[in-house]
Amino acid sequence: SVTLVTEPPRDGDRADLIEFYRTTDRLEANLIRDYLTDRGVDCVVFDTAPYPFNVSDKYERRVFVTASTTAKARTALNEALEAGMLSKAGRFVDEPK
């Protein structure tokens, strides 16, 4: 399923979700969500912007996936990055800034 949330998942909400990817680009976050969902990866995008229509690039969009689909999600995003479908502005959370 596809979800855009305004608060990060908490233990009681979806304990199976882990933070996976960060980007400051709203469009890229939406592309990632759609791309992963099309490949059967359940994900949630958490937008840190204080207003729903904020287009500033100073706020992060955080992509959460289920722990069991992390490897599948990473493979899919790496393929998209290599194909030039996504910018290299974002990063996997386990990579240094």
Backbone as CSV, one residue per row, in Angstrom:
resi,resn,N_x,N_y,N_z,CA_x,CA_y,CA_z,C_x,C_y,C_z
1,SER,0.837,-1.187,0.000,0.000,0.000,0.000,0.877,1.244,0.000
2,VAL,0.306,2.364,-0.411,1.034,3.625,-0.503,0.476,4.591,0.514
3,THR,1.353,5.207,1.289,0.906,6.126,2.321,1.851,7.306,2.395
4,LEU,1.313,8.515,2.552,2.093,9.703,2.847,1.676,10.125,4.239
5,VAL,2.640,10.254,5.145,2.316,10.562,6.524,2.991,11.840,6.962
6,THR,2.432,12.467,7.984,3.002,13.705,8.506,3.730,13.493,9.822
7,GLU,3.695,12.283,10.346,4.450,11.934,11.552,5.164,10.622,11.277
8,PRO,6.376,10.472,11.808,7.084,9.212,11.560,6.372,8.048,12.235
9,PRO,6.503,6.853,11.656,5.897,5.686,12.300,6.468,5.486,13.704
10,ARG,5.600,5.152,14.631,6.022,4.869,16.008,5.836,3.396,16.282
11,ASP,6.351,2.955,17.397,6.318,1.531,17.724,4.928,0.918,17.607
12,GLY,3.920,1.609,18.070,2.575,1.054,18.047,1.902,1.120,16.694
13,ASP,2.360,2.021,15.812,1.717,2.203,14.515,2.080,1.080,13.538
14,ARG,3.297,1.070,13.117,3.796,0.076,12.180,5.200,-0.298,12.606
15,ALA,5.305,-1.093,13.617,6.610,-1.463,14.164,7.471,-2.182,13.135
16,ASP,6.843,-2.691,12.055,7.599,-3.414,11.033,8.300,-2.470,10.055
17,LEU,8.036,-1.168,10.128,8.655,-0.214,9.206,9.968,0.319,9.758
18,ILE,10.956,0.420,8.877,12.231,1.012,9.255,12.584,2.102,8.248
19,GLU,13.274,3.125,8.722,13.698,4.190,7.829,14.741,3.629,6.879
20,PHE,14.584,3.970,5.598,15.368,3.329,4.554,16.124,4.323,3.666
21,TYR,15.488,5.431,3.315,16.066,6.364,2.345,15.626,7.780,2.686
22,ARG,16.496,8.762,2.395,16.176,10.171,2.632,16.475,10.992,1.383
23,THR,15.618,11.945,1.130,15.833,12.888,0.035,15.175,14.207,0.402
24,THR,15.684,15.294,-0.133,15.037,16.590,0.083,14.091,16.926,-1.072
25,ASP,14.050,16.088,-2.063,13.238,16.321,-3.261,11.883,15.621,-3.133
26,ARG,10.832,16.407,-3.036,9.474,15.851,-2.881,9.099,14.955,-4.054
27,LEU,9.403,15.404,-5.269,9.070,14.618,-6.455,9.807,13.284,-6.439
28,GLU,11.080,13.322,-6.081,11.847,12.082,-6.015,11.262,11.120,-4.974
29,ALA,10.852,11.640,-3.830,10.241,10.794,-2.800,8.983,10.114,-3.337
30,ASN,8.184,10.855,-4.084,6.974,10.274,-4.669,7.312,9.237,-5.734
31,LEU,8.352,9.509,-6.534,8.790,8.540,-7.543,9.280,7.252,-6.877
32,ILE,10.037,7.410,-5.805,10.534,6.240,-5.071,9.369,5.433,-4.516
33,ARG,8.419,6.121,-3.917,7.239,5.432,-3.367,6.519,4.642,-4.455
34,ASP,6.274,5.279,-5.590,5.571,4.607,-6.683,6.397,3.454,-7.253
35,TYR,7.682,3.686,-7.420,8.574,2.671,-7.983,8.618,1.431,-7.087
36,LEU,8.791,1.652,-5.787,8.841,0.521,-4.860,7.497,-0.195,-4.773
37,THR,6.433,0.558,-4.729,5.098,-0.042,-4.642,4.815,-0.905,-5.871
38,ASP,5.220,-0.419,-7.053,5.034,-1.196,-8.282,5.807,-2.509,-8.251
39,ARG,6.835,-2.581,-7.410,7.650,-3.786,-7.293,7.292,-4.608,-6.060
40,GLY,6.152,-4.307,-5.462,5.645,-5.100,-4.344,6.249,-4.783,-2.995
41,VAL,6.877,-3.600,-2.866,7.481,-3.205,-1.593,6.543,-2.225,-0.890
42,ASP,6.048,-2.607,0.273,5.185,-1.732,1.078,6.044,-0.615,1.640
43,CYS,5.659,0.635,1.401,6.468,1.740,1.908,5.602,2.925,2.326
44,VAL,6.215,3.775,3.145,5.574,4.978,3.665,6.561,6.122,3.477
45,VAL,6.063,7.282,3.025,6.896,8.478,2.930,6.487,9.427,4.037
46,PHE,7.461,9.821,4.840,7.250,10.790,5.909,7.875,12.102,5.462
47,ASP,7.064,13.132,5.368,7.508,14.452,4.930,7.756,15.309,6.162
48,THR,8.977,15.791,6.353,9.312,16.581,7.534,8.942,18.050,7.389
49,ALA,8.470,18.458,6.210,8.085,19.856,6.001,6.904,20.202,6.913
50,PRO,6.906,21.400,7.490,5.841,21.766,8.426,4.494,22.048,7.761
51,TYR,4.495,22.275,6.461,3.258,22.579,5.735,3.104,21.591,4.591
52,PRO,1.899,21.150,4.304,1.696,20.114,3.295,2.167,20.505,1.891
53,PHE,2.143,21.780,1.552,2.503,22.175,0.193,3.845,22.876,0.129
54,ASN,4.696,22.644,1.115,6.019,23.248,1.150,6.910,22.550,0.123
55,VAL,7.504,23.325,-0.787,8.356,22.735,-1.819,9.833,23.012,-1.574
56,SER,10.163,23.556,-0.439,11.544,23.861,-0.103,12.380,22.587,-0.070
57,ASP,13.639,22.705,-0.466,14.511,21.541,-0.430,15.290,21.429,0.877
58,LYS,14.912,22.237,1.863,15.610,22.123,3.144,14.982,21.084,4.075
59,TYR,13.825,20.560,3.697,13.157,19.542,4.512,13.331,18.174,3.873
60,GLU,13.541,17.178,4.720,13.726,15.821,4.219,12.406,15.099,4.029
61,ARG,12.410,14.242,3.044,11.347,13.269,2.851,11.996,11.931,3.166
62,ARG,11.423,11.205,4.087,12.009,9.948,4.546,11.141,8.783,4.093
63,VAL,11.781,7.808,3.508,11.079,6.629,2.999,11.295,5.483,3.987
64,PHE,10.200,4.905,4.432,10.221,3.750,5.335,9.741,2.531,4.561
65,VAL,10.380,1.394,4.792,9.950,0.129,4.198,9.867,-0.912,5.309
66,THR,9.231,-2.017,5.022,9.181,-3.082,6.016,10.556,-3.748,6.097
67,ALA,10.908,-4.179,7.279,12.218,-4.795,7.492,12.438,-5.985,6.565
68,SER,11.384,-6.722,6.293,11.516,-7.920,5.456,11.738,-7.612,3.980
69,THR,11.503,-6.357,3.557,11.669,-6.011,2.137,12.833,-5.054,1.890
70,THR,13.682,-4.859,2.894,14.794,-3.923,2.753,15.718,-4.297,1.593
71,ALA,16.097,-5.555,1.497,17.009,-5.989,0.420,16.367,-5.801,-0.948
72,LYS,15.103,-6.148,-1.058,14.381,-5.985,-2.327,14.286,-4.502,-2.692
73,ALA,14.006,-3.658,-1.706,13.893,-2.218,-1.941,15.237,-1.634,-2.364
74,ARG,16.314,-2.046,-1.717,17.653,-1.531,-2.063,18.034,-1.943,-3.490
75,THR,17.773,-3.179,-3.839,18.067,-3.636,-5.198,17.292,-2.820,-6.221
76,ALA,16.014,-2.606,-5.965,15.173,-1.843,-6.891,15.668,-0.398,-7.026
77,LEU,15.983,0.250,-5.904,16.447,1.637,-5.972,17.816,1.749,-6.624
78,ASN,18.691,0.803,-6.365,19.996,0.820,-7.029,19.841,0.689,-8.541
79,GLU,18.916,-0.153,-8.990,18.639,-0.285,-10.421,18.120,1.031,-10.994
80,ALA,17.220,1.690,-10.264,16.668,2.963,-10.718,17.746,4.044,-10.770
81,LEU,18.616,4.059,-9.778,19.713,5.028,-9.754,20.676,4.794,-10.913
82,GLU,21.029,3.551,-11.156,21.948,3.219,-12.248,21.342,3.538,-13.611
83,ALA,20.037,3.413,-13.733,19.351,3.705,-14.992,19.101,5.204,-15.176
84,GLY,19.422,6.004,-14.155,19.216,7.449,-14.243,17.778,7.883,-14.004
85,MET,16.969,7.000,-13.431,15.568,7.328,-13.170,15.415,8.220,-11.946
86,LEU,16.418,8.199,-11.062,16.405,9.021,-9.849,17.693,9.824,-9.802
87,SER,17.624,10.977,-9.151,18.839,11.774,-8.972,19.695,11.122,-7.893
88,LYS,20.884,11.583,-7.749,21.752,11.065,-6.688,21.733,12.004,-5.488
89,ALA,20.694,12.828,-5.397,20.575,13.794,-4.298,20.201,13.116,-2.983
90,GLY,19.481,12.016,-3.060,19.073,11.303,-1.850,20.146,10.328,-1.424
91,ARG,19.856,9.625,-0.319,20.825,8.632,0.172,20.117,7.583,1.010
92,PHE,20.705,6.400,1.014,20.247,5.352,1.917,20.656,5.753,3.318
93,VAL,19.829,5.486,4.302,20.122,5.962,5.654,21.353,5.304,6.262
94,ASP,21.762,4.165,5.770,22.954,3.524,6.317,24.241,3.962,5.617
95,GLU,24.134,4.954,4.727,25.309,5.514,4.072,25.661,6.842,4.742
96,PRO,26.940,7.157,4.846,27.318,8.447,5.457,26.877,9.620,4.584
97,LYS,26.673,10.764,5.230,26.249,11.966,4.495,27.327,12.440,3.565
